[in-house]
Amino acid sequence: MKNIFIVVPTLNPDEAIMQKFIKELHKKFNHILVVNDGSKKGHDAFFKKLENDGIVVLKHYKNLGKGRALKNAFNYLLNEYKDIEGVVTCDSDGQHSVKDIENIAKITLKNPDSLILGVRNFAKENVPKKSKFGNVITRNIFKIFIGLSISDTQTGLRGLSKKLMEDFMDVSGERYEYETNMLILTKDKNIPIKEVRIETIYLNSNANSHFNPLMDSIMIYRLFVKYFLAAFSSFLLDIVLFGSILGILKINSRILAATILARVVSSIYNYLINSNLIFKNMNIMTLVKYYILVIIQMFISGCFVTYLFNLLHLNVILIKVIVDFFLMIINLNIQREYVFKDGSK
């Protein structure tokens, strides 16, 4: 595997763990690139020794983040190694075995069109609770908002071909959110993801990780805020209009009529937001498909709310909120997968 590089971004590494890891890695791979992402000067001698041992070391003057470290590594390799076929990225904290890295490298070379993910088993007892909880939350957010079913969304062990390196260099994000954005790009560009089970290793309850549970989670989850705000603001507008119109109408079918009138206004707002800011795909076909969906869901909402109101005799606004909240989640997925999906990608 002479044309594949192992890329290892690191910040203030545990030198004993990393030295052992790099030594074992060097027995299997000729090409290893380490990114010193602004480590303290006390580590300079360690990185110098790596260079003397034949490891390529890129240095950031100050800490720029894992995302920037990976993109700078890709940029360097694409410029300096014209025959490169791909890379495997891995962490420096002892979480990835050399055997798994070697397997990921082989699979990457055989699947140049796919992003290869080394996925951990979070059901194991040695997995820290914060890692297990974080993966469950992120995994479900990906499934709901992006439509991707990924068992390990935060794995640092990834294999990608030269072509995918070029694609992922355009992805935004400087820190851990960059790896999340990589996954989102696979959805946008129809890049297949191939999951490969790897050994689940946590040393000292993952004490060597530089992932900040609060700040880095905020950076990751804010990527999904735009999806939620677009859907929820439309939902809120629809509920407010529904309640206002309901109070004015005195006809027998006032629930269905209020649903239709409120949805006409809220749907215009929702379409403009989704087509321009979220999915960025506005044309006559998306408009037609969108309003077919609006009409179907409008009558589903109106009929369900009327039925439940007559059955339960609860507050009609409360029933409307519950029914439309579930329809909002379903609606988002249909819009992403059918209405605004760009078939040219």
C-alpha positions, 0 to 999 in steps of 0.5 A, a space after each residue: 500500500 505504497 500510495 496511501 498515507 496515514 494522517 494523524 492530527 494531534 495536540 499535546 500528545 501523550 508521547 509514550 502512547 503516541 510513540 508506541 502507536 507510530 512505531 507500530 504503524 510505521 512497520 505496516 505503512 511507509 507513508 505517515 503524516 502527523 499534524 502538530 496542531 499547535 502543541 506546546 513547545 515542550 513537545 518539539 523534541 518529540 515531533 523532531 524525533 518523528 521527522 528523523 524517523 521518516 514521518 512527515 510532520 506539518 506544524 501549526 503555529 497555534 491550535 487551529 482545530 482538527 478540521 483545519 489540520 485534516 484539510 491542511 494535510 489533504 492539501 499538502 499531500 495532493 500537492 506533493 504526492 501526485 500518485 497518492 490514491 488515498 488516506 486513512 485518518 486516525 486519532 493519536 490517543 490510542 483509540 485505533 489499532 494498527 490492525 484496524 487501520 490496515 484493514 480500513 486502508 485496504 477497503 479504501 483502495 478497493 472502494 474509491 467512491 465510498 467514504 469508509 468509516 471505522 465504527 465502534 461498538 457502543 454497547 461495550 462496557 468500556 465505553 464512557 457514558 458521555 461517549 455513549 450518550 453523545 453518539 446516541 443523540 448525534 446518531 438520531 439527529 442525523 437520522 431525523 434531519 439528514 436522513 443518514 443512518 450511521 452507527 458511529 457519527 464521531 469516529 476519527 478512523 476514516 478512509 477516503 480516496 484521492 477524489 474524496 480528499 478533493 471533495 472534502 477540502 471544500 467542506 466548511 468547519 475548522 474543529 470537530 464539526 468538520 467531520 460532521 460536515 463531511 458526513 452531510 456532504 456524502 448525503 448531498 453528493 450521494 457518496 456511499 458510506 461503508 461502515 467497518 467494525 473496529 475494536 472499541 478502545 478507550 484508554 483511561 476513560 478517553 482522558 487523552 481526548 481534546 474533545 470539549 463536551 460542551 463547546 464542541 458539541 455546540 459547534 456540531 449540533 448548531 449545524 442542525 439548528 437551521 433545519 429545526 428553525 425552518 421547520 419549527 418557525 413554519 409550524 409556529 406560524 401555522 399554529 398562530 394563524 390557525 388559532 386566530 382564524 378559528 376564533 373568527 370563523 363561525 361555520 360548521 367546518 371551521 377546523 378544516 377551513 382554518 387549517 386550509 387558510 393558515 396553511 396557505 400562508 405558512 406554506 408560502 413562507 416555508 417554501 421560500 425558506 426551504 428552497 432558498 436557505 435550506 435545500 437551495 433548490 428552487 424551480 417549477 418541479 420543486 414547487 409542484 411537488 411541494 404543493 402536492 405535499 402541502 395539500 395532502 398533509 393539509 387535509 390529513 391535519 384537518 381531518 385528524 384534528 377534527 376527528 380527535 377533537 370530536 372524540 376527546 373534546 380537548 382544546 383544539 389548539 392543543 390537538 393541532 399542536 400535537 398532530 402537526 408536530 408529528 407531521 412536521 417531522 414527516 414533512 421535513 424528511 419527505 421534503 429532503 428525500 423527494 421534494 427538494 432532492 436534486 436528481 443531478 447530483 
